[in-house]
């Protein structure tokens, strides 16, 4: 990836993180299972995927279920029937089956890199099952990807998160047995300053890592006090937790540093103080109230953040905080299409203030038209979005995920709420390749008009996928990417903000192994080919021109080699559920294969591209894992291995204390 843009994106991510945190303006014993086989997961397309047959759809269509970078919903592909399954057993500490445990197949934490603005998955839309009498769960037709997270819950045990092994398009992936254990307990009484019990106080206990992100934590547990002010949390998972206590008329209490050990009993009484408030309005020009603005109050004591509350303005732009502890707060507002008006002295407000006004200014509106390349004919129905311009010779990147469908007989469009900066407008429509305007500058609140986007039919890439003997490979997944795109965790994490004007699309080969991907914007591309039972394939430097087809001929796939062995712990016993990685140590395209050990400590990775690799292992991961211990495991277990086409490399691994 381009080094300068990497730096820009990293700095942007850090800035987003700081803003989010501080928010300041300026039964039976199961039988053993066969070792899992890890296949190279499909490469994630960055933009719209293609329909069966190879025609690239417009980006405003729903994302294909084959996108492995999708962080919202797990599940199988609607376009292609996936002949795979993920299954495993859930045990109690005595080795017996745990029946009735709920298991969610989630994309939560599925990426090894996390940015603060990453959307959290909606668990209500993710696949879930319950374990049967033998403690077994099974998911069928799972979308292939490097990793999911299994979220396991049961009333008698603490919540557990467990990363899965890679899942391919075919075959059964057998997870190592997962053991659920009872957790810690937290209880106490809530009183007011007079010593009276507070009935109906609500307490939220959640993971420390979700504090101050402005989201409902996925692991949140809730308790409400009874008539004697008593609350109780059972089976709290080990680790740091954040406790928040609210009650009508009282100031919200936030305790950010609770840490729990397995099955310990913690008693903590809480005293609530009478709450104080801040009342105000969020307004635009002419003192017109702005509805649905998000208003955040962050308590300050010197330079330390001591609390955070947020609310939303009503139809008149009014907001009210009524559960604040006495003191000063930084109060800021965010509203779509608006920016805060600079104010001398900032927006520090004392509690019991009733007339605080936050003035907002409208952002710019960008307008123009979309026409056909060559003919100048207007395109009446299309979708546009804003892209950030990084300078001459450097691709732009989507400003955010927001798109604006347009319908106008003269091809006119309008995009409101654009902040100051350098931008490009992207447009796309059915039957056309995406097109881009010239770059232009936006000054704060100053609208820009006369922007033109020209759409052409684009070019295509075609070819045939065959095996080593020249026989066609059907159902292979072929995807296009920017020529500099790499299959690594950072690229996957930045997702849609990857800077490129290349069209990422995908299709499947037919029974004759042939494919065509059309509707591609002129650019230089790489293609990735993934097929079950074969090594992955990549070809770069494919130049796509308007109205032309870049024919690549036959793309030959090999079967690769196999790496297998057994992982032992420090005592010399086979380690169940350990993580094993195979990392390529040559070339500019990183190759990483991952799997986990089975019930007997064995592992196997198939369809590995021939070459030199570093093989390493780590103790089991999950919500209770010690990342420092895992890093030590990886460093101490590194072993170099060689993989040959059609060969099998056997290498055992040993972990130290």
C-alpha positions as CSV (number, residue, x, y, z in Angstrom):
1,X,0.0,0.0,0.0
2,X,1.1,3.6,-0.6
3,X,3.2,4.6,2.5
4,X,1.9,8.2,2.7
5,X,-1.7,7.1,2.6
6,X,-1.0,4.4,5.2
7,X,0.3,7.2,7.5
8,X,-2.8,9.4,6.7
9,X,-5.2,6.6,7.5
10,X,-3.4,5.6,10.7
11,X,-3.4,9.2,11.9
12,X,-7.1,9.5,11.0
13,X,-7.9,6.3,13.0
14,X,-6.0,7.6,16.0
15,X,-7.8,10.9,15.8
16,X,-11.1,9.1,15.6
17,X,-10.2,7.1,18.7
18,X,-9.2,10.2,20.7
19,X,-12.4,12.0,19.8
20,X,-14.5,9.0,20.7
21,X,-12.8,8.7,24.1
22,X,-12.5,12.3,25.1
23,X,-15.1,14.0,22.8
24,X,-13.8,17.5,23.4
25,X,-14.6,20.2,20.9
26,X,-11.2,22.2,19.5
27,X,-23.7,-34.9,30.3
28,X,-21.7,-37.4,28.0
29,X,-18.1,-37.1,27.2
30,X,-17.7,-36.3,23.5
31,X,-15.5,-38.4,21.2
32,X,-12.3,-36.9,19.8
33,X,-12.5,-35.3,16.4
34,X,-10.3,-35.3,13.3
35,X,-7.8,-32.5,13.0
36,X,-9.2,-29.4,11.3
37,X,-8.2,-28.5,7.8
38,X,-7.7,-24.8,7.0
39,X,-8.1,-23.6,3.5
40,X,-7.0,-20.3,2.2
41,X,-10.0,-18.0,2.8
42,X,-11.5,-16.0,-0.1
43,X,-10.1,-12.6,-0.7
44,X,-12.4,-9.8,0.3
45,X,-13.6,-7.4,-2.4
46,X,-13.5,-3.8,-1.5
47,X,-16.5,-2.5,-3.3
48,X,-19.6,-3.9,-5.1
49,X,-19.5,-7.5,-6.0
50,X,-20.6,-9.0,-9.3
51,X,-23.6,-11.1,-10.1
52,X,-23.4,-14.7,-11.3
53,X,-22.2,-14.6,-14.8
54,X,-19.7,-11.8,-14.3
55,X,-21.6,-8.6,-14.7
56,X,-20.6,-6.1,-12.1
57,X,-23.6,-4.4,-10.4
58,X,-23.8,-0.8,-9.3
59,X,-22.3,-0.1,-5.8
60,X,-25.7,1.0,-4.4
61,X,-26.9,-2.6,-4.5
62,X,-26.9,-4.6,-1.3
63,X,-23.4,-6.1,-0.6
64,X,-23.0,-9.6,-1.6
65,X,-22.9,-12.2,1.2
66,X,-19.6,-13.3,-0.2
67,X,-17.8,-10.2,1.2
68,X,-15.4,-11.5,3.8
69,X,-14.8,-8.0,5.1
70,X,-18.4,-7.5,6.1
71,X,-18.5,-6.7,9.8
72,X,-22.3,-6.6,10.2
73,X,-23.9,-10.0,9.7
74,X,-22.4,-13.5,9.5
75,X,-24.0,-16.2,7.3
76,X,-23.9,-18.0,4.0
77,X,-24.0,-16.7,0.5
78,X,-27.3,-16.1,-1.1
79,X,-25.8,-16.3,-4.6
80,X,-23.9,-19.6,-4.2
81,X,-24.9,-22.6,-2.1
82,X,-22.0,-23.2,0.3
83,X,-21.4,-26.8,1.1
84,X,-19.7,-26.3,4.5
85,X,-20.4,-26.3,8.2
86,X,-18.9,-25.3,11.5
87,X,-19.5,-27.5,14.4
88,X,-18.1,-28.2,17.9
89,X,-18.8,-29.3,21.4
90,X,-19.5,-27.3,24.6
91,X,-18.4,-28.8,27.9
92,X,-18.5,-28.0,31.6
93,X,-15.3,-28.0,33.8
94,X,-15.9,-31.7,34.6
95,X,-16.0,-32.6,30.9
96,X,-19.7,-33.1,30.7
97,X,-22.0,-31.8,27.9
98,X,-23.5,-28.3,28.3
99,X,-27.0,-28.5,26.7
100,X,-29.0,-25.4,25.9
101,X,-26.1,-23.0,25.6
102,X,-26.8,-20.2,23.0
103,X,-24.1,-19.9,20.4
104,X,-23.9,-16.9,18.1
105,X,-21.7,-16.9,15.0
106,X,-20.6,-13.3,15.1
107,X,-18.3,-11.0,13.1
108,X,-17.6,-9.2,16.4
109,X,-13.8,-9.0,16.8
110,X,-13.4,-11.0,13.6
111,X,-10.8,-8.5,12.4
112,X,-7.5,-8.5,14.2
113,X,-7.4,-4.7,13.9
114,X,-10.2,-2.6,15.3
115,X,-11.0,1.1,14.6
116,X,-13.2,3.1,16.9
117,X,-15.7,3.8,14.1
118,X,-16.0,0.2,13.0
119,X,-19.7,-0.8,13.1
120,X,-20.6,-3.4,15.8
121,X,-22.6,-6.3,14.5
122,X,-26.3,-6.6,15.2
123,X,-26.5,-9.9,17.1
124,X,-30.2,-10.2,16.4
125,X,-29.4,-10.7,12.7
126,X,-26.5,-13.1,13.2
127,X,-26.8,-16.9,13.0
128,X,-27.5,-18.5,16.4
129,X,-28.1,-22.0,17.6
130,X,-28.4,-23.9,20.9
131,X,-26.4,-26.9,21.9
132,X,-28.1,-30.2,21.9
133,X,-28.2,-32.9,24.7
134,X,-24.6,-33.8,23.7
135,X,-23.4,-30.2,23.9
136,X,-23.0,-30.0,20.1
137,X,-23.7,-26.9,17.9
138,X,-23.6,-26.8,14.1
139,X,-23.8,-23.9,11.6
140,X,-24.4,-24.8,8.0
141,X,-23.7,-22.8,4.9
142,X,-21.3,-20.3,6.5
143,X,-19.8,-17.4,4.6
144,X,-16.1,-18.2,4.2
145,X,-13.7,-15.9,6.0
146,X,-10.5,-16.0,8.1
147,X,-12.2,-15.8,11.4
148,X,-15.5,-15.4,13.2
149,X,-16.1,-15.1,16.9
150,X,-18.4,-17.6,18.7
151,X,-20.3,-16.0,21.6
152,X,-21.5,-18.5,24.1
153,X,-24.0,-17.8,26.9
154,X,-25.7,-20.0,29.5
155,X,-27.4,-19.0,32.7
156,X,-25.1,-21.2,34.8
157,X,-21.8,-20.0,33.3
158,X,-20.0,-16.9,32.3
159,X,-20.2,-15.5,28.8
160,X,-17.4,-16.6,26.6
161,X,-16.0,-15.4,23.3
162,X,-14.0,-17.9,21.2
163,X,-12.4,-17.2,17.8
164,X,-13.0,-19.7,15.1
165,X,-10.6,-21.3,12.7
166,X,-10.8,-20.2,9.0
167,X,-13.8,-21.5,7.2
168,X,-13.7,-22.5,3.5
169,X,-16.6,-22.9,1.1
170,X,-16.7,-26.7,1.4
171,X,-16.1,-29.3,4.1
172,X,-16.6,-29.4,7.8
173,X,-14.6,-27.3,10.2
174,X,-14.6,-29.0,13.7
175,X,-13.9,-26.5,16.5
176,X,-11.9,-27.7,19.5
177,X,-14.2,-28.4,22.5
178,X,-15.1,-25.2,24.4
179,X,-15.3,-25.3,28.2
180,X,-17.8,-23.0,30.0
181,X,-17.0,-22.1,33.6
182,X,-18.9,-20.3,36.4
183,X,-17.9,-16.7,36.7
184,X,-17.5,-14.2,39.5
185,X,-20.4,-12.4,41.3
186,X,-20.8,-8.7,42.0
187,X,-23.4,-7.5,44.5
188,X,-24.1,-4.7,46.9
189,X,-26.6,-2.0,47.9
190,X,-27.3,1.4,46.5
191,X,-28.1,4.2,48.9
192,X,-28.5,8.0,48.7
193,X,-26.5,10.4,50.8
194,X,-29.1,10.2,53.6
195,X,-28.5,6.5,53.9
196,X,-31.9,5.5,52.3
197,X,-32.0,2.6,49.9
198,X,-32.5,3.6,46.3
199,X,-35.1,1.3,44.6
200,X,-35.2,1.0,40.8
201,X,-31.6,2.1,40.2
202,X,-30.2,0.5,37.0
203,X,-26.7,-0.8,36.9
204,X,-24.8,-1.7,33.7
205,X,-21.7,-3.9,33.8
206,X,-19.7,-4.2,30.6
207,X,-16.3,-4.7,29.1
208,X,-13.8,-2.0,29.9
209,X,-12.8,-1.7,26.2
210,X,-16.2,-0.3,25.3
211,X,-16.1,2.6,27.8
212,X,-16.9,6.0,26.3
213,X,-17.4,4.8,22.8
214,X,-21.0,6.0,22.7
215,X,-22.3,2.5,22.0
216,X,-24.2,-0.3,23.7
217,X,-21.5,-2.7,24.7
218,X,-22.2,-6.2,23.2
219,X,-21.4,-7.8,26.5
220,X,-23.5,-5.5,28.7
221,X,-25.2,-7.1,31.7
222,X,-28.0,-5.2,33.6
223,X,-29.3,-5.3,37.1
224,X,-32.0,-3.3,38.8
225,X,-32.1,-2.7,42.6
226,X,-35.0,-4.0,44.7
227,X,-36.8,-2.4,47.6
228,X,-33.7,-2.7,49.8
229,X,-31.4,-1.2,47.2
230,X,-29.8,-4.6,46.4
231,X,-28.3,-5.5,43.1
232,X,-26.5,-8.6,41.9
233,X,-24.6,-9.8,38.8
234,X,-23.9,-13.5,38.5
235,X,-21.3,-15.3,36.4
236,X,-19.2,-12.3,35.4
237,X,-16.5,-13.3,33.0
238,X,-12.9,-12.7,34.2
239,X,-11.2,-9.4,33.3
240,X,-11.7,-5.6,33.7
241,X,-15.2,-4.3,33.7
242,X,-16.9,-0.9,33.7
243,X,-19.9,-0.2,36.0
244,X,-22.4,2.5,35.4
245,X,-25.2,3.3,37.9
246,X,-28.2,5.5,37.0
247,X,-31.4,6.4,38.9
248,X,-34.0,9.1,38.4
249,X,-33.1,12.2,40.2
250,X,-29.6,11.2,41.0
251,X,-26.2,11.8,39.4
252,X,-24.9,9.0,37.3
253,X,-22.0,7.1,38.9
254,X,-19.3,5.5,36.7
255,X,-16.8,3.1,38.0
256,X,-14.3,2.2,35.3
257,X,-11.8,0.0,37.0
258,X,-13.4,-3.2,38.4
259,X,-11.4,-6.3,37.7
260,X,-12.7,-9.9,38.3
261,X,-11.1,-13.2,38.8
262,X,-12.8,-16.6,38.2
263,X,-15.6,-17.4,40.7
264,X,-14.6,-14.7,43.2
265,X,-17.3,-12.8,45.2
266,X,-17.2,-9.0,45.1
267,X,-19.4,-6.9,47.3
268,X,-19.5,-3.1,46.5
269,X,-22.0,-0.7,48.0
270,X,-22.7,2.5,46.1
271,X,-23.8,6.0,47.3
272,X,-25.7,8.2,44.9
273,X,-25.8,12.0,45.0
274,X,-28.6,14.2,43.9
275,X,-28.3,15.0,40.2
276,X,-27.8,18.4,38.7
277,X,-28.7,19.5,35.2
278,X,-27.8,21.5,32.1
279,X,-30.6,22.8,29.9
280,X,-30.0,24.3,26.5
281,X,-30.7,24.5,22.8
282,X,-28.8,23.6,19.6
283,X,-29.7,26.2,17.0
284,X,-28.8,27.3,13.4
285,X,-28.9,30.7,11.8
286,X,-32.0,32.7,12.9
287,X,-32.1,30.9,16.2
288,X,-33.9,28.0,14.5
289,X,-33.7,24.8,16.6
290,X,-31.9,21.8,15.1
291,X,-33.7,18.5,16.0
292,X,-32.0,15.1,16.5
293,X,-28.6,16.7,17.3
294,X,-26.4,14.5,19.5
295,X,-25.2,16.5,22.5
296,X,-22.4,15.2,24.7
297,X,-21.4,16.4,28.2
298,X,-18.0,15.4,29.4
299,X,-17.1,16.2,33.0
300,X,-13.8,17.9,33.6
301,X,-11.6,18.2,36.6
302,X,-8.4,20.0,35.7
303,X,-7.4,17.9,32.6
304,X,-8.9,14.7,33.6
305,X,-12.1,13.3,32.1
306,X,-14.4,12.3,34.9
307,X,-17.7,11.4,33.3
308,X,-19.7,11.4,30.1
309,X,-23.4,11.6,29.3
310,X,-25.2,12.2,26.0
311,X,-28.7,13.0,24.8
312,X,-30.5,14.0,21.6
313,X,-32.3,17.3,20.9
314,X,-36.1,17.4,20.5
315,X,-38.0,19.0,17.6
316,X,-37.2,22.5,18.9
317,X,-33.5,21.8,19.3
318,X,-33.8,21.6,23.1
319,X,-31.7,19.3,25.2
320,X,-31.6,18.4,28.9
321,X,-29.0,16.7,31.1
322,X,-30.5,16.0,34.5
323,X,-28.3,13.3,36.0
324,X,-24.9,15.1,36.2
325,X,-22.7,15.3,39.2
326,X,-22.0,18.8,40.3
327,X,-19.2,20.5,38.4
328,X,-18.1,21.8,35.0
329,X,-18.6,20.0,31.7
330,X,-17.5,20.4,28.1
331,X,-20.7,20.3,26.1
332,X,-20.5,19.7,22.4
333,X,-23.0,18.9,19.7
334,X,-22.9,16.9,16.5
335,X,-25.6,17.2,13.8
336,X,-25.6,15.8,10.3
337,X,-24.9,18.6,7.9
338,X,-23.9,21.1,10.6
339,X,-20.7,22.2,12.4
340,X,-20.3,23.9,15.7
341,X,-19.8,27.7,15.7
342,X,-16.5,28.6,17.3
343,X,-17.1,30.2,20.7
344,X,-14.8,32.3,22.8
345,X,-14.0,30.5,26.0
346,X,-15.2,27.2,24.5
347,X,-18.3,25.3,25.6
348,X,-17.4,24.7,29.3
349,X,-20.7,24.8,31.2
350,X,-21.4,24.5,35.0
351,X,-24.3,22.3,36.2
352,X,-27.6,24.0,37.0
353,X,-27.2,26.1,33.8
354,X,-30.6,26.5,32.1
355,X,-29.9,28.7,29.0
356,X,-26.8,27.3,27.3
357,X,-27.0,27.8,23.5
358,X,-24.9,25.9,21.0
359,X,-24.8,27.6,17.7
360,X,-24.3,25.6,14.5
361,X,-23.5,26.6,10.9
362,X,-24.6,24.6,7.9
363,X,-22.1,22.7,5.9
364,X,-21.8,23.1,2.2
365,X,-24.0,21.6,-0.5
366,X,-22.4,20.1,-3.6
367,X,-24.4,20.1,-6.8
368,X,-23.9,19.2,-10.5
369,X,-24.9,16.7,-13.1
370,X,-24.1,13.2,-14.4
371,X,-23.8,12.6,-18.2
372,X,-22.5,9.9,-20.5
373,X,-18.9,9.9,-21.7
374,X,-18.7,10.9,-25.4
375,X,-22.4,11.6,-26.1
376,X,-23.0,14.1,-23.2
377,X,-26.4,12.5,-22.8
378,X,-27.8,12.9,-19.3
379,X,-28.1,9.9,-16.9
380,X,-31.4,10.3,-15.2
381,X,-31.0,7.7,-12.3
382,X,-27.8,7.2,-10.5
383,X,-26.1,7.2,-7.1
384,X,-23.3,9.6,-5.9
385,X,-21.0,9.8,-2.9
386,X,-18.2,12.1,-1.8
387,X,-14.6,11.0,-1.9
388,X,-11.5,12.6,-0.3
389,X,-8.9,13.9,-2.7
390,X,-5.3,13.2,-1.6
391,X,-3.5,15.1,-4.3
392,X,-2.2,14.6,-7.9
393,X,-1.4,11.1,-8.9
394,X,-2.9,9.6,-5.7
395,X,-6.3,7.8,-5.7
396,X,-9.2,9.3,-3.8
397,X,-11.1,7.3,-1.1
398,X,-14.7,7.4,0.0
399,X,-15.4,10.0,2.6
400,X,-17.7,7.7,4.5
401,X,-20.2,4.9,3.7
402,X,-23.1,7.4,3.0
403,X,-24.4,7.3,-0.6
404,X,-27.1,9.6,-2.2
405,X,-29.5,8.0,-4.7
406,X,-30.6,10.6,-7.3
407,X,-33.3,10.7,-9.9
408,X,-33.6,13.7,-12.2
409,X,-34.4,14.0,-15.9
410,X,-31.5,16.4,-16.4
411,X,-29.1,14.2,-14.5
412,X,-28.8,16.7,-11.7
413,X,-27.6,15.8,-8.2
414,X,-27.2,17.5,-4.8
415,X,-25.2,16.4,-1.8
416,X,-25.8,18.3,1.4
417,X,-23.7,18.5,4.6
418,X,-20.2,18.4,3.1
419,X,-17.4,19.8,5.4
420,X,-14.4,21.8,4.3
421,X,-11.8,19.9,2.4
422,X,-10.7,18.6,-1.0
423,X,-13.1,16.2,-2.6
424,X,-14.1,14.3,-5.7
425,X,-17.7,13.1,-6.5
426,X,-18.1,9.5,-7.6
427,X,-21.2,8.4,-9.5
428,X,-22.5,5.0,-10.7
429,X,-25.6,3.7,-12.5
430,X,-26.7,0.3,-13.9
431,X,-25.0,-0.4,-17.1
432,X,-22.1,2.0,-16.5
433,X,-18.8,1.8,-14.8
434,X,-18.3,4.1,-11.8
435,X,-17.1,7.6,-12.8
436,X,-15.4,10.5,-11.0
437,X,-15.5,14.2,-11.2
438,X,-12.5,16.6,-11.2
439,X,-11.2,17.5,-7.7
440,X,-12.5,20.6,-6.1
441,X,-12.1,22.5,-2.8
442,X,-14.9,23.1,-0.3
443,X,-14.7,26.0,2.1
444,X,-16.7,25.9,5.4
445,X,-20.3,26.5,4.6
446,X,-19.8,27.6,1.0
447,X,-21.7,25.5,-1.5
448,X,-20.1,24.3,-4.7
449,X,-22.1,23.9,-8.0
450,X,-21.3,22.9,-11.6
451,X,-19.6,19.6,-10.8
452,X,-19.8,17.1,-13.7
453,X,-19.3,13.4,-13.6
454,X,-19.0,11.4,-16.8
455,X,-20.0,7.8,-17.0
456,X,-18.7,5.3,-19.5
457,X,-19.4,1.6,-20.0
458,X,-16.0,0.7,-18.6
459,X,-13.8,-2.3,-19.5
460,X,-13.7,-6.0,-18.6
461,X,-11.4,-8.8,-17.6
462,X,-12.0,-12.3,-18.9
463,X,-10.3,-15.6,-18.8
464,X,-10.5,-19.3,-17.8
465,X,-9.5,-21.0,-14.6
466,X,-8.0,-24.5,-15.0
467,X,-6.2,-27.0,-12.9
468,X,-2.6,-28.3,-13.4
469,X,-3.8,-30.7,-16.1
470,X,-5.8,-28.0,-17.9
471,X,-9.2,-29.2,-16.9
472,X,-11.7,-26.4,-16.1
473,X,-12.3,-25.4,-12.4
474,X,-16.0,-24.5,-11.9
475,X,-17.3,-22.3,-9.1
476,X,-13.9,-20.6,-8.6
477,X,-14.3,-17.1,-7.1
478,X,-12.6,-14.5,-9.2
479,X,-12.3,-10.9,-7.8
480,X,-10.7,-7.7,-8.9
481,X,-8.8,-5.3,-6.7
482,X,-6.6,-2.2,-6.9
483,X,-3.2,-3.2,-8.2
484,X,-1.5,-2.3,-4.9
485,X,-4.2,-3.9,-2.7
486,X,-2.8,-6.5,-0.2
487,X,-4.6,-9.2,1.7
488,X,-3.5,-8.1,5.2
489,X,-5.3,-7.2,8.4
490,X,-4.7,-3.5,8.1
491,X,-6.2,-3.3,4.6
492,X,-9.2,-5.3,5.7
493,X,-9.7,-3.1,8.7
494,X,-9.7,0.2,6.7
495,X,-12.2,-1.4,4.4
496,X,-14.1,1.0,2.3
497,X,-11.7,3.9,3.0
498,X,-9.0,2.2,1.0
499,X,-7.8,4.8,-1.6
500,X,-8.4,3.6,-5.1
501,X,-10.5,4.3,-8.2
502,X,-10.4,0.7,-9.3
503,X,-13.7,-1.3,-9.2
504,X,-13.6,-4.2,-6.8
505,X,-16.0,-6.8,-8.1
506,X,-16.2,-10.6,-8.1
507,X,-17.8,-13.5,-10.0
508,X,-17.8,-17.3,-10.2
509,X,-16.5,-19.4,-13.0
510,X,-19.0,-21.5,-15.0
511,X,-18.8,-25.2,-15.6
512,X,-16.3,-24.5,-18.4
513,X,-14.1,-22.5,-16.0
514,X,-14.7,-19.3,-17.9
515,X,-15.4,-15.9,-16.3
516,X,-16.0,-12.3,-17.3
517,X,-16.1,-9.3,-15.0
518,X,-17.4,-6.2,-16.8
519,X,-18.3,-2.6,-15.8
520,X,-14.8,-1.9,-14.5
521,X,-13.5,1.7,-14.3
522,X,-10.3,2.2,-16.4
523,X,-7.4,1.5,-14.1
524,X,-4.6,-1.0,-13.4
525,X,-5.9,-4.1,-11.6
526,X,-5.0,-7.3,-9.9
527,X,-7.2,-10.4,-9.9
528,X,-7.5,-13.0,-7.1
529,X,-8.7,-16.5,-7.7
530,X,-9.9,-18.8,-4.9
531,X,-11.3,-22.3,-5.4
532,X,-11.9,-25.0,-2.8
533,X,-9.1,-27.6,-2.8
534,X,-6.6,-25.4,-4.7
535,X,-4.1,-22.8,-3.8
536,X,-5.0,-19.1,-4.1
537,X,-3.9,-17.3,-7.3
538,X,-3.0,-13.7,-7.9
539,X,-2.1,-11.7,-11.0
540,X,-1.2,-8.0,-11.1
541,X,-0.7,-5.3,-13.7
542,X,-3.8,-5.9,-15.7
543,X,-4.6,-2.6,-17.5
544,X,-8.3,-2.1,-18.1
545,X,-9.3,0.5,-20.8
546,X,-12.7,1.9,-21.7
547,X,-14.6,-0.4,-24.1
548,X,-11.8,-3.0,-24.1
549,X,-11.5,-6.5,-22.6
550,X,-8.3,-7.5,-20.8
551,X,-8.1,-11.2,-21.7
552,X,-5.9,-13.1,-19.3
553,X,-6.1,-16.6,-20.9
554,X,-5.9,-19.7,-18.7
555,X,-5.2,-19.2,-15.0
556,X,-3.7,-22.4,-13.7
557,X,-4.3,-23.5,-10.1
558,X,-2.2,-25.9,-8.2
559,X,-3.1,-28.1,-5.2
560,X,-0.2,-26.8,-3.1
561,X,1.2,-28.7,-0.1
562,X,0.2,-29.7,3.4
563,X,1.6,-28.7,6.7
564,X,0.6,-30.9,9.7
565,X,1.8,-31.7,13.2
566,X,0.9,-31.6,16.9
567,X,1.1,-28.7,19.3
568,X,2.3,-29.5,22.8
569,X,2.1,-27.3,25.9
570,X,5.0,-26.7,28.3
571,X,4.3,-30.0,30.1
572,X,4.5,-32.0,26.9
573,X,0.8,-32.7,26.6
574,X,-1.1,-32.1,23.4
575,X,-2.7,-28.6,23.5
576,X,-6.4,-28.4,22.6
577,X,-7.6,-25.2,20.8
578,X,-4.2,-23.7,20.2
579,X,-3.7,-21.2,17.4
580,X,-1.3,-22.2,14.6
581,X,-0.1,-19.8,11.9
582,X,1.9,-20.3,8.7
583,X,3.5,-17.0,7.5
584,X,5.2,-16.6,4.2
585,X,8.6,-14.9,4.6
586,X,9.3,-13.9,1.0
587,X,7.6,-11.7,-1.7
588,X,5.6,-8.5,-1.5
589,X,2.3,-10.3,-1.2
590,X,2.0,-11.6,2.4
591,X,0.6,-15.2,2.7
592,X,-0.8,-16.2,6.1
593,X,-2.6,-19.4,6.8
594,X,-4.3,-20.0,10.2
595,X,-6.0,-22.9,12.0
596,X,-6.5,-24.3,15.5
597,X,-5.6,-27.6,17.0
598,X,-8.2,-30.3,17.5
599,X,-9.0,-32.3,20.6
600,X,-5.8,-34.3,20.4
601,X,-3.6,-31.2,19.7
602,X,-3.2,-32.0,16.0
603,X,-3.4,-29.4,13.2
604,X,-3.3,-29.5,9.5
605,X,-3.2,-26.7,6.9
606,X,-3.9,-27.7,3.3
607,X,-3.5,-26.1,-0.2
608,X,-0.5,-24.1,0.8
609,X,1.3,-22.3,-1.9
610,X,4.8,-23.7,-2.3
611,X,7.5,-21.7,-0.7
612,X,9.4,-20.9,2.5
613,X,7.4,-20.2,5.7
614,X,7.6,-19.5,9.4
615,X,5.4,-21.9,11.4
616,X,4.4,-20.7,14.9
617,X,1.7,-21.4,17.5
618,X,0.0,-19.7,20.5
619,X,-2.0,-20.9,23.4
620,X,-5.8,-20.7,23.0
621,X,-7.2,-17.3,22.5
622,X,-10.7,-16.0,23.4
623,X,-11.9,-13.4,25.8
624,X,-9.8,-14.8,28.7
625,X,-6.5,-14.9,26.7
626,X,-3.4,-13.1,27.8
627,X,-2.1,-11.3,24.7
628,X,1.4,-10.9,26.1
629,X,1.6,-14.6,26.8
630,X,0.4,-15.3,23.3
631,X,3.0,-13.0,21.8
632,X,5.7,-14.8,23.8
633,X,4.4,-18.1,22.4
634,X,4.6,-16.9,18.9
635,X,8.1,-15.6,19.3
636,X,9.4,-18.7,21.1
637,X,7.8,-21.3,18.8
638,X,8.8,-20.0,15.4
639,X,10.1,-22.7,13.1
640,X,11.1,-22.4,9.5
641,X,9.5,-24.9,7.1
642,X,9.5,-25.6,3.4
643,X,6.3,-26.4,1.4
644,X,6.4,-28.1,-2.0
645,X,3.7,-28.7,-4.5
646,X,2.0,-32.0,-3.7
647,X,4.2,-32.6,-0.6
648,X,3.4,-33.0,3.1
649,X,5.5,-31.2,5.7
650,X,5.2,-32.6,9.2
651,X,6.4,-30.3,12.1
652,X,5.4,-30.5,15.7
653,X,5.5,-27.4,17.9
654,X,6.2,-26.9,21.6
655,X,5.2,-24.1,23.9
656,X,7.4,-23.0,26.8
657,X,6.3,-21.6,30.2
